[in-house]
Amino acid sequence: MATYTINIQKTLDVPRSKVFALFADHNRIGKVLGAPVKRIHDSDQADPNGVGSIRKVGLGPLGLEETVTRFEPDNIIEYTITSVSPLRNHLGRILFNEKNGKTEVNYTITFEDVVPFTGKVVSVVLEQAIKKGMNRIPRLV
């Protein structure tokens, strides 16, 4: 199994609280990811998108379930794939920092592929989709 890392950094002229809210909201994050997203389970915490919440990303049997494992408002969201997947040891981490009145987003995804060479394809497709979605953020918030 090969290990892949995607790291996307973007500085946005949008308040950090609004950028965080967009990424946290299971009903809106699909517009950034470029894929349909559906809430499966709410968190037991005050925010329904917090730790333990589950969303399905993608369509039908090709969709993956992601579970939020860390959630610190306006600072960090971490999640992992918790359904059957061609990826192993997946971790998505989105860090939000404020600098000079702008929001710095650092989005990192690491995973291993199960089927040789599929990780490269997944990596390229995910990175392109997220970069494209990051450019839409000022219009989405």
C-alpha positions as a Markdown table, in Angstrom:
| # | Residue | x | y | z |
|---|---|---|---|---|
| 1 | Met | 0.0 | 0.0 | 0.0 |
| 2 | Ala | 1.3 | 3.4 | -0.9 |
| 3 | Thr | 0.6 | 6.5 | 1.2 |
| 4 | Tyr | -0.7 | 9.7 | -0.3 |
| 5 | Thr | -0.9 | 13.2 | 1.1 |
| 6 | Ile | -2.9 | 16.1 | -0.3 |
| 7 | Asn | -2.2 | 19.6 | 1.2 |
| 8 | Ile | -4.0 | 22.6 | 0.0 |
| 9 | Gln | -3.4 | 26.0 | 1.5 |
| 10 | Lys | -5.6 | 29.0 | 0.7 |
| 11 | Thr | -5.9 | 32.5 | 2.1 |
| 12 | Leu | -9.3 | 34.0 | 1.9 |
| 13 | Asp | -10.6 | 37.6 | 2.5 |
| 14 | Val | -13.5 | 36.2 | 4.5 |
| 15 | Pro | -14.0 | 36.0 | 8.3 |
| 16 | Arg | -12.7 | 32.8 | 9.9 |
| 17 | Ser | -16.0 | 32.1 | 11.6 |
| 18 | Lys | -17.9 | 32.1 | 8.3 |
| 19 | Val | -15.3 | 29.9 | 6.5 |
| 20 | Phe | -15.3 | 27.4 | 9.4 |
| 21 | Ala | -19.1 | 27.4 | 9.4 |
| 22 | Leu | -19.1 | 26.5 | 5.7 |
| 23 | Phe | -16.7 | 23.6 | 6.2 |
| 24 | Ala | -18.5 | 22.3 | 9.3 |
| 25 | Asp | -22.0 | 22.3 | 7.9 |
| 26 | His | -22.7 | 18.9 | 6.4 |
| 27 | Asn | -25.5 | 20.4 | 4.3 |
| 28 | Arg | -23.2 | 23.0 | 2.7 |
| 29 | Ile | -19.7 | 21.4 | 2.4 |
| 30 | Gly | -20.7 | 19.6 | -0.8 |
| 31 | Lys | -20.4 | 22.9 | -2.6 |
| 32 | Val | -16.7 | 23.1 | -1.6 |
| 33 | Leu | -16.0 | 19.4 | -2.3 |
| 34 | Gly | -17.9 | 19.3 | -5.6 |
| 35 | Ala | -19.9 | 16.3 | -4.6 |
| 36 | Pro | -23.3 | 15.6 | -3.0 |
| 37 | Val | -23.1 | 15.4 | 0.8 |
| 38 | Lys | -25.9 | 14.1 | 3.0 |
| 39 | Arg | -26.1 | 14.1 | 6.8 |
| 40 | Ile | -26.4 | 10.6 | 8.3 |
| 41 | His | -26.1 | 11.2 | 12.0 |
| 42 | Asp | -25.9 | 14.3 | 14.2 |
| 43 | Ser | -23.2 | 14.7 | 16.9 |
| 44 | Asp | -24.2 | 14.4 | 20.6 |
| 45 | Gln | -22.5 | 17.7 | 21.2 |
| 46 | Ala | -24.0 | 21.2 | 21.0 |
| 47 | Asp | -23.2 | 21.5 | 17.3 |
| 48 | Pro | -24.8 | 18.8 | 15.2 |
| 49 | Asn | -21.8 | 18.8 | 13.0 |
| 50 | Gly | -19.3 | 18.1 | 15.8 |
| 51 | Val | -17.5 | 15.0 | 17.0 |
| 52 | Gly | -19.4 | 11.8 | 16.1 |
| 53 | Ser | -21.5 | 13.4 | 13.3 |
| 54 | Ile | -21.5 | 11.3 | 10.1 |
| 55 | Arg | -22.0 | 12.5 | 6.5 |
| 56 | Lys | -22.2 | 10.5 | 3.3 |
| 57 | Val | -20.1 | 12.0 | 0.5 |
| 58 | Gly | -20.9 | 10.9 | -3.1 |
| 59 | Leu | -23.8 | 9.0 | -4.7 |
| 60 | Gly | -25.3 | 5.7 | -4.0 |
| 61 | Pro | -23.0 | 2.8 | -3.5 |
| 62 | Leu | -20.0 | 4.9 | -4.6 |
| 63 | Gly | -20.6 | 7.2 | -1.5 |
| 64 | Leu | -18.3 | 7.1 | 1.5 |
| 65 | Glu | -19.3 | 7.8 | 5.1 |
| 66 | Glu | -17.1 | 10.2 | 7.0 |
| 67 | Thr | -17.2 | 10.6 | 10.8 |
| 68 | Val | -16.0 | 13.8 | 12.5 |
| 69 | Thr | -13.3 | 12.9 | 15.1 |
| 70 | Arg | -12.2 | 16.4 | 16.2 |
| 71 | Phe | -14.1 | 19.6 | 16.2 |
| 72 | Glu | -12.9 | 22.9 | 17.7 |
| 73 | Pro | -15.1 | 25.8 | 16.5 |
| 74 | Asp | -13.2 | 28.3 | 14.3 |
| 75 | Asn | -10.0 | 26.2 | 14.7 |
| 76 | Ile | -10.0 | 22.6 | 13.4 |
| 77 | Ile | -12.1 | 19.8 | 11.9 |
| 78 | Glu | -10.8 | 16.3 | 11.6 |
| 79 | Tyr | -12.6 | 13.4 | 10.1 |
| 80 | Thr | -12.0 | 9.9 | 8.8 |
| 81 | Ile | -13.7 | 7.4 | 6.5 |
| 82 | Thr | -15.7 | 5.0 | 8.5 |
| 83 | Ser | -17.5 | 3.0 | 5.8 |
| 84 | Val | -16.2 | 0.3 | 3.4 |
| 85 | Ser | -13.7 | 2.1 | 1.2 |
| 86 | Pro | -10.8 | 1.5 | -1.2 |
| 87 | Leu | -8.8 | 3.8 | 1.1 |
| 88 | Arg | -7.2 | 2.9 | 4.4 |
| 89 | Asn | -5.9 | 5.0 | 7.3 |
| 90 | His | -7.7 | 8.1 | 6.0 |
| 91 | Leu | -7.5 | 11.3 | 7.9 |
| 92 | Gly | -8.8 | 14.7 | 6.8 |
| 93 | Arg | -7.6 | 17.7 | 8.7 |
| 94 | Ile | -8.8 | 21.3 | 8.1 |
| 95 | Leu | -7.0 | 24.0 | 10.1 |
| 96 | Phe | -8.4 | 27.6 | 10.2 |
| 97 | Asn | -6.1 | 30.5 | 11.2 |
| 98 | Glu | -6.7 | 34.2 | 11.1 |
| 99 | Lys | -3.9 | 36.5 | 10.0 |
| 100 | Asn | -4.2 | 40.2 | 9.2 |
| 101 | Gly | -8.0 | 40.0 | 9.0 |
| 102 | Lys | -7.9 | 37.1 | 6.5 |
| 103 | Thr | -8.5 | 33.4 | 7.0 |
| 104 | Glu | -5.8 | 30.9 | 6.2 |
| 105 | Val | -7.2 | 27.4 | 5.5 |
| 106 | Asn | -4.8 | 24.5 | 5.6 |
| 107 | Tyr | -6.6 | 21.3 | 4.3 |
| 108 | Thr | -4.6 | 18.1 | 4.5 |
| 109 | Ile | -5.8 | 14.6 | 3.6 |
| 110 | Thr | -3.7 | 11.5 | 4.1 |
| 111 | Phe | -4.6 | 7.9 | 3.1 |
| 112 | Glu | -3.3 | 4.6 | 1.8 |
| 113 | Asp | -4.7 | 2.8 | -1.2 |
| 114 | Val | -5.7 | -0.8 | -1.0 |
| 115 | Val | -5.6 | -1.5 | -4.8 |
| 116 | Pro | -2.2 | -0.5 | -6.2 |
| 117 | Phe | -2.2 | 2.8 | -8.1 |
| 118 | Thr | -5.8 | 3.8 | -7.3 |
| 119 | Gly | -4.5 | 6.2 | -4.7 |
| 120 | Lys | -2.8 | 8.4 | -7.3 |
| 121 | Val | -6.0 | 8.8 | -9.2 |
| 122 | Val | -8.0 | 9.5 | -6.1 |
| 123 | Ser | -5.4 | 12.0 | -4.9 |
| 124 | Val | -5.4 | 13.9 | -8.2 |
| 125 | Val | -9.2 | 14.0 | -8.4 |
| 126 | Leu | -9.7 | 15.1 | -4.8 |
| 127 | Glu | -7.0 | 17.8 | -5.0 |
| 128 | Gln | -8.5 | 19.3 | -8.1 |
| 129 | Ala | -12.0 | 19.3 | -6.7 |
| 130 | Ile | -11.1 | 20.8 | -3.4 |
| 131 | Lys | -8.9 | 23.5 | -5.1 |
| 132 | Lys | -11.8 | 24.4 | -7.4 |
| 133 | Gly | -14.2 | 24.5 | -4.4 |
| 134 | Met | -11.9 | 26.7 | -2.3 |
| 135 | Asn | -12.1 | 29.3 | -5.1 |
| 136 | Arg | -15.9 | 29.4 | -4.6 |
| 137 | Ile | -15.8 | 30.0 | -0.9 |
| 138 | Pro | -16.1 | 33.8 | -1.0 |
| 139 | Arg | -19.4 | 33.4 | -3.0 |
| 140 | Leu | -20.6 | 30.6 | -0.8 |
| 141 | Val | -20.3 | 32.4 | 2.5 |
